[in-house]
Amino acid sequence: MTPNIQLVWQIAGIGILTAVVVSVLTQADRKEFAWLVSLGGVIVVLWLVVRMIADLFQTVRAIFQL
């Protein structure tokens, strides 16, 4: 699989896992923990996206020799 498709699958997996955990915690009346889990999921996904954007900028610099 190409790295781009792998990143999409990783983000989807994190989203599904986060949604399940948040749903279980909400049903158990642990809304504070559910909020923290969803925040953690967003932070992990943002970290993956920022890393990919940094790789893009490195590639652009290498191509244009900046």
Summary of the structure (lengths in Angstrom):
residues: 66
radius of gyration: 16.4
end to end distance: 30.2
largest distance: 55.2
contacts: 147
relative contact order: 0.11
helix: 89%
strand: 0%
